[in-house]
Amino acid sequence: MAERAQRLWPLRKEQWLLLFCLLALTGLAWLALRRLASGMAAPGGMADMAMAGMPMPWSLGDALLMFAMWVVMMIGMMLPSALPMMLMYQLMLRKRLPNAQRRWALTLFCLAYVLVWSGFSLLATLLQWSLEQLTLLSPDMRGSPMLAAGLLLAAGTYQLLPTKAACLERCRGPLHFLLAYWRPGVRGGWRMGLAHGLYCLGCCWALMGLLFVGGVMNLLWVAMIGGYVLLEKTLPGGRGFSRLSGLLLLGWGALLLLGRVHA
């Protein structure tokens, strides 16, 4: 963390501009997410229909709305934790590409990262539809107790696996990642953005499943998971932090599961 801050600080003019744009995009994503959640919770919205006991066959408009919500949610949750990587990539581009080319390379890097999480959003939308048809979700998209217990146990177990550790290490070390996976030219930005997005997805996909535990429309819960992802990728001793959270999730899941079994 200290080495990363030393290499990024003080920020150059281009980096300040990038930082402002990405923070503005994150803010807009949260504003849009709040509006989408309010619209779905409004009288006559999807949540209102679900509360009336209608496992709805989604229309195309419903599916597109939910997909848009997941994409916006992933941008709002994941972009802050990707900022150090994007700022470091921009810094390295200064010495390797002319001005116009490095802007394109940086743009493609960011777009590739968003594309990976958009793919995840499509899968999450399909999963949400399936769970709704099985009546395993409440109107605020909170899973049933048994589903919540399974998701907590799965996420807790994944937090302790070597795959999680390997992906987290690459997300926590922007300089090491860029040196190891560097690809020259504008197209290199696209390929490196995809690689970073896939490692980021490998690090956090199980945590995203916890959205169905606290409620996908519960914006406080969404913000808490996003904040945890940011801390896990930036705090010193992040791997220990990850293991501790895994044990806590396993304990929470076990308590929830035992409570249902005894009931």
Residue pairs with C-beta under 8 A, 6 or more apart in sequence:
1 234
1 235
1 236
2 236
3 175
4 84
4 88
4 173
4 174
4 175
7 88
7 91
7 175
8 15
8 84
8 87
8 88
8 91
11 19
11 87
12 91
12 94
14 90
14 94
15 87
15 90
15 91
18 86
18 87
18 90
18 106
19 83
19 87
22 79
22 83
22 86
22 110
23 80
23 83
25 75
25 79
26 75
26 76
26 79
26 80
29 72
29 73
29 75
29 76
29 79
30 76
32 72
33 69
33 72
33 73
33 76
33 219
33 222
34 219
36 65
36 68
36 69
36 72
37 69
37 217
37 219
39 45
40 46
40 47
40 65
40 69
40 217
41 47
41 48
41 140
41 217
42 48
46 56
46 62
46 65
47 139
47 140
47 217
48 139
49 56
50 56
50 132
50 137
50 138
50 139
51 139
55 132
55 133
55 135
56 62
56 132
58 66
58 129
63 125
63 129
66 125
66 128
66 129
67 121
67 122
67 125
69 216
70 120
70 121
70 122
70 124
70 125
70 128
71 117
71 118
71 121
73 121
73 211
73 216
73 222
74 117
74 118
74 120
74 121
74 208
75 114
75 117
76 222
76 226
77 208
77 222
77 225
77 226
77 229
78 117
78 200
78 204
78 226
78 229
80 226
80 230
81 171
81 200
81 226
81 229
81 230
81 233
81 234
82 113
82 196
82 200
84 174
84 233
84 234
85 171
85 174
85 177
85 178
85 196
86 106
86 109
86 110
86 113
87 174
88 174
88 175
88 178
89 106
89 109
89 174
89 178
89 189
89 192
90 102
90 106
92 178
92 182
93 102
93 105
93 106
93 189
94 102
96 102
96 184
97 105
97 185
97 186
101 185
101 186
104 186
104 189
105 185
105 186
105 188
105 189
106 189
107 189
108 186
108 187
108 189
108 190
108 193
109 189
109 190
109 192
109 193
109 196
110 193
111 190
111 193
112 189
112 190
112 191
112 192
112 193
112 194
112 196
112 197
113 193
113 194
113 196
113 197
113 200
114 197
115 193
115 194
115 197
116 194
116 197
116 198
116 200
116 201
117 197
117 200
117 201
120 201
120 205
120 208
124 208
128 137
128 141
128 212
128 216
131 137
131 143
131 147
131 212
136 143
136 144
136 147
137 143
137 144
137 212
138 144
138 215
140 215
140 216
140 217
140 218
141 211
141 212
141 215
141 216
141 217
142 148
142 212
142 213
142 214
142 215
142 216
142 218
143 151
143 212
143 213
145 256
145 259
145 260
146 257
146 260
147 212
148 212
148 213
148 253
148 256
149 253
149 254
149 256
149 257
149 260
150 253
150 257
151 209
151 210
151 212
151 213
151 253
152 210
152 213
152 249
152 250
152 252
152 253
152 256
153 249
153 250
153 253
153 254
153 257
154 206
154 209
155 206
155 207
155 209
155 210
155 246
155 249
156 245
156 246
156 247
156 248
156 249
156 250
156 251
156 252
156 253
157 246
157 250
158 164
158 206
158 246
159 206
159 242
159 243
159 245
159 246
159 249
160 243
160 246
160 247
163 202
164 202
164 203
164 206
164 242
165 239
165 242
166 202
167 199
167 200
167 202
167 203
168 203
168 232
168 233
168 238
168 239
168 242
169 239
170 176
170 177
170 196
170 199
170 203
171 177
171 196
171 199
171 200
171 203
171 233
172 233
172 234
172 238
177 196
177 199
178 192
181 192
181 195
181 196
182 188
182 192
183 189
183 191
183 192
203 233
204 229
207 225
207 228
207 229
208 225
210 225
210 249
211 221
211 222
211 225
213 221
214 221
214 224
214 225
215 221
216 222
228 245
231 238
231 241
232 238
232 241
232 242
232 245
235 241
